[in-house]
């Protein structure tokens, strides 16, 4: 569901990604989505929180190596 929201925002923009459009693309009714998330704002917030958790997990499990500061910074940016 969250991937559908992200793709909808990418395709048509945040403001045009209406509740009904998200539901249509997900193959669900807005009522069923609303039951899970409560509101469009909460759905969007859950998307941001999900993305932040993925980034945090990626950074948290990364091994940063390098002989110099520049090499270590490059490794951080690669993560």
N, CA, C and O atoms as CSV, one atom per row, in Angstrom:
chain,resi,resn,atom,element,x,y,z
A,1,UNK,N,N,0.819,-1.184,0.000
A,1,UNK,CA,C,0.000,0.000,0.000
A,1,UNK,C,C,0.871,1.261,0.000
A,1,UNK,O,O,0.618,2.200,-0.754
A,2,UNK,N,N,1.886,1.269,0.843
A,2,UNK,CA,C,2.738,2.456,0.916
A,2,UNK,C,C,3.496,2.679,-0.388
A,2,UNK,O,O,3.729,3.820,-0.787
A,3,UNK,N,N,3.881,1.590,-1.052
A,3,UNK,CA,C,4.549,1.722,-2.352
A,3,UNK,C,C,3.621,2.356,-3.386
A,3,UNK,O,O,4.066,3.134,-4.229
A,4,UNK,N,N,2.345,2.026,-3.323
A,4,UNK,CA,C,1.359,2.617,-4.240
A,4,UNK,C,C,1.274,4.119,-3.996
A,4,UNK,O,O,1.209,4.898,-4.947
A,5,UNK,N,N,1.273,4.529,-2.743
A,5,UNK,CA,C,1.220,5.959,-2.424
A,5,UNK,C,C,2.446,6.661,-2.990
A,5,UNK,O,O,2.325,7.704,-3.634
A,6,UNK,N,N,3.610,6.103,-2.757
A,6,UNK,CA,C,4.846,6.716,-3.252
A,6,UNK,C,C,4.804,6.831,-4.767
A,6,UNK,O,O,5.119,7.888,-5.314
A,7,UNK,N,N,4.422,5.765,-5.447
A,7,UNK,CA,C,4.389,5.799,-6.911
A,7,UNK,C,C,3.360,6.807,-7.419
A,7,UNK,O,O,3.597,7.478,-8.424
A,8,UNK,N,N,2.237,6.917,-6.748
A,8,UNK,CA,C,1.217,7.889,-7.144
A,8,UNK,C,C,1.750,9.311,-7.007
A,8,UNK,O,O,1.551,10.137,-7.898
A,9,UNK,N,N,2.419,9.598,-5.908
A,9,UNK,CA,C,2.995,10.934,-5.709
A,9,UNK,C,C,4.068,11.213,-6.756
A,9,UNK,O,O,4.147,12.323,-7.281
A,10,UNK,N,N,4.887,10.219,-7.062
A,10,UNK,CA,C,5.905,10.395,-8.105
A,10,UNK,C,C,5.248,10.673,-9.451
A,10,UNK,O,O,5.680,11.557,-10.191
A,11,UNK,N,N,4.199,9.911,-9.765
A,11,UNK,CA,C,3.546,10.030,-11.070
A,11,UNK,C,C,2.811,11.348,-11.262
A,11,UNK,O,O,2.933,11.985,-12.308
A,12,UNK,N,N,2.039,11.764,-10.240
A,12,UNK,CA,C,1.158,12.921,-10.457
A,12,UNK,C,C,1.349,14.062,-9.473
A,12,UNK,O,O,0.699,15.099,-9.602
A,13,UNK,N,N,2.224,13.892,-8.496
A,13,UNK,CA,C,2.484,14.961,-7.533
A,13,UNK,C,C,1.680,14.798,-6.257
A,13,UNK,O,O,0.633,14.151,-6.232
A,14,UNK,N,N,2.194,15.396,-5.211
A,14,UNK,CA,C,1.595,15.257,-3.879
A,14,UNK,C,C,0.156,15.749,-3.839
A,14,UNK,O,O,-0.722,15.043,-3.343
A,15,UNK,N,N,-0.099,16.945,-4.351
A,15,UNK,CA,C,-1.432,17.533,-4.239
A,15,UNK,C,C,-2.463,16.851,-5.120
A,15,UNK,O,O,-3.650,16.856,-4.794
A,16,UNK,N,N,-2.036,16.268,-6.222
A,16,UNK,CA,C,-2.971,15.558,-7.094
A,16,UNK,C,C,-3.185,14.114,-6.666
A,16,UNK,O,O,-4.084,13.443,-7.172
A,17,UNK,N,N,-2.366,13.632,-5.739
A,17,UNK,CA,C,-2.492,12.253,-5.244
A,17,UNK,C,C,-3.623,12.201,-4.218
A,17,UNK,O,O,-3.397,12.086,-3.013
A,18,UNK,N,N,-4.829,12.290,-4.732
A,18,UNK,CA,C,-5.998,12.321,-3.856
A,18,UNK,C,C,-6.242,10.954,-3.228
A,18,UNK,O,O,-5.708,9.937,-3.671
A,19,UNK,N,N,-7.048,10.963,-2.205
A,19,UNK,CA,C,-7.430,9.718,-1.540
A,19,UNK,C,C,-8.042,8.742,-2.531
A,19,UNK,O,O,-7.711,7.557,-2.534
A,20,UNK,N,N,-8.927,9.243,-3.363
A,20,UNK,CA,C,-9.603,8.375,-4.339
A,20,UNK,C,C,-8.639,7.827,-5.387
A,20,UNK,O,O,-8.771,6.677,-5.807
A,21,UNK,N,N,-7.679,8.631,-5.810
A,21,UNK,CA,C,-6.703,8.171,-6.797
A,21,UNK,C,C,-5.802,7.095,-6.201
A,21,UNK,O,O,-5.500,6.097,-6.855
A,22,UNK,N,N,-5.380,7.301,-4.974
A,22,UNK,CA,C,-4.562,6.294,-4.297
A,22,UNK,C,C,-5.336,4.993,-4.169
A,22,UNK,O,O,-4.802,3.920,-4.451
A,23,UNK,N,N,-6.583,5.081,-3.747
A,23,UNK,CA,C,-7.424,3.891,-3.590
A,23,UNK,C,C,-7.614,3.181,-4.928
A,23,UNK,O,O,-7.533,1.955,-5.000
A,24,UNK,N,N,-7.865,3.945,-5.980
A,24,UNK,CA,C,-8.064,3.357,-7.318
A,24,UNK,C,C,-6.823,2.588,-7.746
A,24,UNK,O,O,-6.918,1.458,-8.227
A,25,UNK,N,N,-5.664,3.201,-7.571
A,25,UNK,CA,C,-4.419,2.546,-7.979
A,25,UNK,C,C,-4.101,1.327,-7.123
A,25,UNK,O,O,-3.470,0.381,-7.593
A,26,UNK,N,N,-4.534,1.350,-5.879
A,26,UNK,CA,C,-4.292,0.217,-4.978
A,26,UNK,C,C,-5.322,-0.893,-5.170
A,26,UNK,O,O,-5.154,-1.998,-4.655
A,27,UNK,N,N,-6.385,-0.594,-5.910
A,27,UNK,CA,C,-7.439,-1.579,-6.113
A,27,UNK,C,C,-8.291,-1.790,-4.865
A,27,UNK,O,O,-8.830,-2.873,-4.639
A,28,UNK,N,N,-8.402,-0.738,-4.063
A,28,UNK,CA,C,-9.170,-0.796,-2.825
A,28,UNK,C,C,-10.160,0.358,-2.783
A,28,UNK,O,O,-10.117,1.260,-3.619
A,29,UNK,N,N,-11.039,0.318,-1.812
A,29,UNK,CA,C,-11.904,1.472,-1.599
A,29,UNK,C,C,-11.205,2.411,-0.627
A,29,UNK,O,O,-10.377,1.989,0.181
A,30,UNK,N,N,-11.554,3.704,-0.720
A,30,UNK,CA,C,-10.967,4.641,0.221
A,30,UNK,C,C,-11.377,4.285,1.652
A,30,UNK,O,O,-10.599,4.478,2.586
A,31,UNK,N,N,-12.594,3.768,1.826
A,31,UNK,CA,C,-13.056,3.379,3.156
A,31,UNK,C,C,-12.160,2.339,3.802
A,31,UNK,O,O,-11.882,2.420,4.998
A,32,UNK,N,N,-11.705,1.364,3.028
A,32,UNK,CA,C,-10.825,0.340,3.597
A,32,UNK,C,C,-9.460,0.918,3.947
A,32,UNK,O,O,-8.862,0.532,4.951
A,33,UNK,N,N,-8.969,1.827,3.138
A,33,UNK,CA,C,-7.689,2.480,3.437
A,33,UNK,C,C,-7.849,3.383,4.661
A,33,UNK,O,O,-6.988,3.417,5.540
A,34,UNK,N,N,-8.952,4.103,4.700
A,34,UNK,CA,C,-9.219,4.993,5.822
A,34,UNK,C,C,-9.338,4.203,7.128
A,34,UNK,O,O,-8.924,4.678,8.185
A,35,UNK,N,N,-9.900,3.010,7.050
A,35,UNK,CA,C,-10.009,2.161,8.231
A,35,UNK,C,C,-8.616,1.828,8.785
A,35,UNK,O,O,-8.424,1.771,10.000
A,36,UNK,N,N,-7.655,1.610,7.891
A,36,UNK,CA,C,-6.299,1.264,8.316
A,36,UNK,C,C,-5.493,2.475,8.778
A,36,UNK,O,O,-4.749,2.392,9.756
A,37,UNK,N,N,-5.640,3.593,8.078
A,37,UNK,CA,C,-4.767,4.740,8.319
A,37,UNK,C,C,-5.474,5.934,8.956
A,37,UNK,O,O,-4.814,6.787,9.549
A,38,UNK,N,N,-6.777,6.013,8.850
A,38,UNK,CA,C,-7.526,7.104,9.461
A,38,UNK,C,C,-7.767,8.288,8.549
A,38,UNK,O,O,-8.896,8.765,8.434
A,39,UNK,N,N,-6.725,8.765,7.902
A,39,UNK,CA,C,-6.860,9.937,7.037
A,39,UNK,C,C,-5.749,9.921,5.994
A,39,UNK,O,O,-4.782,9.167,6.103
A,40,UNK,N,N,-5.906,10.759,4.996
A,40,UNK,CA,C,-4.869,10.896,3.972
A,40,UNK,C,C,-3.589,11.413,4.611
A,40,UNK,O,O,-2.497,10.944,4.291
A,41,UNK,N,N,-3.722,12.375,5.511
A,41,UNK,CA,C,-2.539,12.919,6.175
A,41,UNK,C,C,-1.788,11.837,6.948
A,41,UNK,O,O,-0.559,11.784,6.908
A,42,UNK,N,N,-2.517,10.982,7.646
A,42,UNK,CA,C,-1.864,9.910,8.396
A,42,UNK,C,C,-1.211,8.908,7.446
A,42,UNK,O,O,-0.126,8.399,7.727
A,43,UNK,N,N,-1.866,8.626,6.330
A,43,UNK,CA,C,-1.298,7.737,5.319
A,43,UNK,C,C,0.025,8.303,4.803
A,43,UNK,O,O,1.012,7.575,4.694
A,44,UNK,N,N,0.047,9.595,4.486
A,44,UNK,CA,C,1.269,10.234,4.003
A,44,UNK,C,C,2.351,10.224,5.083
A,44,UNK,O,O,3.524,10.005,4.783
A,45,UNK,N,N,1.966,10.458,6.322
A,45,UNK,CA,C,2.929,10.419,7.425
A,45,UNK,C,C,3.510,9.018,7.589
A,45,UNK,O,O,4.702,8.867,7.857
A,46,UNK,N,N,2.678,8.000,7.429
A,46,UNK,CA,C,3.173,6.623,7.509
A,46,UNK,C,C,4.158,6.314,6.388
A,46,UNK,O,O,5.105,5.555,6.593
A,47,UNK,N,N,3.951,6.889,5.213
A,47,UNK,CA,C,4.896,6.719,4.104
A,47,UNK,C,C,6.243,7.323,4.497
A,47,UNK,O,O,7.282,6.694,4.298
A,48,UNK,N,N,6.237,8.523,5.047
A,48,UNK,CA,C,7.479,9.185,5.459
A,48,UNK,C,C,8.165,8.373,6.557
A,48,UNK,O,O,9.377,8.165,6.510
A,49,UNK,N,N,7.394,7.915,7.543
A,49,UNK,CA,C,7.974,7.128,8.633
A,49,UNK,C,C,8.558,5.813,8.132
A,49,UNK,O,O,9.607,5.378,8.608
A,50,UNK,N,N,7.887,5.181,7.176
A,50,UNK,CA,C,8.383,3.935,6.593
A,50,UNK,C,C,9.709,4.178,5.861
A,50,UNK,O,O,10.653,3.400,6.000
A,51,UNK,N,N,9.770,5.248,5.092
A,51,UNK,CA,C,11.004,5.578,4.364
A,51,UNK,C,C,12.131,5.893,5.347
A,51,UNK,O,O,13.269,5.467,5.146
A,52,UNK,N,N,11.820,6.630,6.396
A,52,UNK,CA,C,12.842,6.971,7.392
A,52,UNK,C,C,13.358,5.713,8.084
A,52,UNK,O,O,14.555,5.601,8.348
A,53,UNK,N,N,12.475,4.773,8.379
A,53,UNK,CA,C,12.899,3.524,9.026
A,53,UNK,C,C,13.815,2.719,8.115
A,53,UNK,O,O,14.783,2.116,8.579
A,54,UNK,N,N,13.512,2.707,6.813
A,54,UNK,CA,C,14.375,1.999,5.864
A,54,UNK,C,C,15.752,2.644,5.796
A,54,UNK,O,O,16.765,1.947,5.745
A,55,UNK,N,N,15.790,3.968,5.794
A,55,UNK,CA,C,17.068,4.678,5.761
A,55,UNK,C,C,17.848,4.407,7.040
A,55,UNK,O,O,19.051,4.149,6.997
A,56,UNK,N,N,17.168,4.466,8.168
A,56,UNK,CA,C,17.821,4.216,9.451
A,56,UNK,C,C,18.399,2.805,9.510
A,56,UNK,O,O,19.517,2.609,9.988
A,57,UNK,N,N,17.643,1.826,9.027
A,57,UNK,CA,C,18.132,0.449,9.023
A,57,UNK,C,C,19.346,0.298,8.116
A,57,UNK,O,O,20.297,-0.407,8.453
A,58,UNK,N,N,19.312,0.953,6.982
A,58,UNK,CA,C,20.418,0.883,6.040
A,58,UNK,C,C,21.681,1.495,6.633
A,58,UNK,O,O,22.770,0.932,6.521
A,59,UNK,N,N,21.525,2.636,7.253
A,59,UNK,CA,C,22.674,3.305,7.856
A,59,UNK,C,C,23.167,2.521,9.069
A,59,UNK,O,O,24.371,2.387,9.285
A,60,UNK,N,N,22.234,2.010,9.851
A,60,UNK,CA,C,22.595,1.282,11.065
A,60,UNK,C,C,23.360,0.003,10.810
A,60,UNK,O,O,24.152,-0.423,11.650
A,61,UNK,N,N,23.135,-0.615,9.664
A,61,UNK,CA,C,23.814,-1.871,9.369
A,61,UNK,C,C,25.025,-1.697,8.458
A,61,UNK,O,O,25.682,-2.674,8.098
A,62,UNK,N,N,25.315,-0.468,8.092
A,62,UNK,CA,C,26.418,-0.202,7.169
A,62,UNK,C,C,27.765,-0.328,7.869
A,62,UNK,O,O,27.914,0.009,9.043
A,63,UNK,N,N,28.716,-0.811,7.130
A,63,UNK,CA,C,30.101,-0.851,7.597
A,63,UNK,C,C,30.873,0.197,6.806
A,63,UNK,O,O,31.005,0.112,5.585
A,64,UNK,N,N,31.370,1.171,7.526
A,64,UNK,CA,C,32.101,2.258,6.882
A,64,UNK,C,C,33.593,1.989,7.049
A,64,UNK,O,O,34.102,1.879,8.164
A,65,UNK,N,N,34.275,1.886,5.921
A,65,UNK,CA,C,35.709,1.614,5.934
A,65,UNK,C,C,36.423,2.654,5.090
A,65,UNK,O,O,35.794,3.426,4.366
A,66,UNK,N,N,37.721,2.663,5.189
A,66,UNK,CA,C,38.525,3.563,4.390
A,66,UNK,C,C,39.745,3.997,5.170
A,66,UNK,O,O,39.716,4.116,6.395
A,67,UNK,N,N,40.798,4.225,4.450
A,67,UNK,CA,C,42.058,4.648,5.067
A,67,UNK,C,C,42.027,6.126,5.425
A,67,UNK,O,O,42.601,6.543,6.431
A,68,UNK,N,N,41.354,6.914,4.596
A,68,UNK,CA,C,41.348,8.361,4.810
A,68,UNK,C,C,39.935,8.832,5.122
A,68,UNK,O,O,38.964,8.103,4.920
A,69,UNK,N,N,39.835,10.047,5.612
A,69,UNK,CA,C,38.534,10.634,5.874
A,69,UNK,C,C,37.711,10.706,4.595
A,69,UNK,O,O,36.514,10.422,4.607
A,70,UNK,N,N,38.353,11.085,3.491
A,70,UNK,CA,C,37.640,11.166,2.208
A,70,UNK,C,C,37.056,9.810,1.811
A,70,UNK,O,O,35.917,9.736,1.351
A,71,UNK,N,N,37.827,8.745,1.986
A,71,UNK,CA,C,37.333,7.399,1.637
A,71,UNK,C,C,36.159,7.014,2.531
A,71,UNK,O,O,35.175,6.448,2.054
A,72,UNK,N,N,36.256,7.316,3.818
A,72,UNK,CA,C,35.156,6.993,4.729
A,72,UNK,C,C,33.916,7.805,4.398
A,72,UNK,O,O,32.804,7.278,4.444
A,73,UNK,N,N,34.086,9.086,4.063
A,73,UNK,CA,C,32.943,9.919,3.679
A,73,UNK,C,C,32.286,9.413,2.394
A,73,UNK,O,O,31.061,9.421,2.273
A,74,UNK,N,N,33.092,8.979,1.451
A,74,UNK,CA,C,32.542,8.392,0.217
A,74,UNK,C,C,31.697,7.156,0.538
A,74,UNK,O,O,30.632,6.955,-0.045
A,75,UNK,N,N,32.184,6.330,1.469
A,75,UNK,CA,C,31.427,5.142,1.875
A,75,UNK,C,C,30.111,5.524,2.547
A,75,UNK,O,O,29.092,4.870,2.329
A,76,UNK,N,N,30.127,6.571,3.356
A,76,UNK,CA,C,28.893,7.041,3.992
A,76,UNK,C,C,27.901,7.494,2.933
A,76,UNK,O,O,26.717,7.165,3.006
A,77,UNK,N,N,28.378,8.242,1.955
A,77,UNK,CA,C,27.490,8.719,0.896
A,77,UNK,C,C,26.957,7.584,0.036
A,77,UNK,O,O,25.841,7.668,-0.477
A,78,UNK,N,N,27.739,6.527,-0.126
A,78,UNK,CA,C,27.265,5.361,-0.879
A,78,UNK,C,C,26.110,4.659,-0.175
A,78,UNK,O,O,25.235,4.084,-0.822
A,79,UNK,N,N,26.115,4.711,1.148
A,79,UNK,CA,C,25.026,4.090,1.917
A,79,UNK,C,C,23.764,4.841,1.622
A,79,UNK,O,O,22.707,4.504,2.155
